[in-house]
């Protein structure tokens, strides 16, 4: 039986989770957390908690504008699914770590939809 090769995303995810758990900075560290509330549902790559603050880590293996938009939209869905929680959003790419500010998350109004193109 052959082992399935882990993706770049999964390798980064394991590395970050191990680092967070070893530092013992957070009271709670979980990975691949499913959530669903109303029409907002998905999976958080890493969820942490410390002193009444939740941190949501999203990992993207490419830093293209499309991936950044997707990460912002995922953070937007989390903010709408749990409006009572004060989340801090952190984007991790192969190029580094970037914090997504809550104002940027909540500006996201447009939902990805296929355009209906009519030919004339």
Steps between C-alpha positions, in 0.01 A plus 500: 500500500646836396477813707341800340748783457406802708425823318699817551198645682487206745875515568480873580190441713670229707812713546303806620280293736807331651671835552191651663453202731869486598512869593202448732392859437138409425258325734341319207631401153290305248540425132251439218205632702166473321245772562154571373245760588220612271641537149858541626690173527846369430819381662754697700858383451609590854296639788664620823380662822670701774366757748159549337655538153449262209756477222410351164792394279443442129777336296544565129783338307493769229491875545305589190236777516232234456627305803515818712140583402396145586669525842323831568169348399560203732576743785183691409293179528650424843424855619136463387461150644629613841429875539518472881864389495791735464710321237846599386566378147846386397594401146799270455658459158828351386632859488411592857228591748252784461229612735165575338340794676131466602413813299633331185300187576171680551539710184458181304142519373513337157451125484673304227243426233518394141410785272208449273635597157259567223621509145343759277 
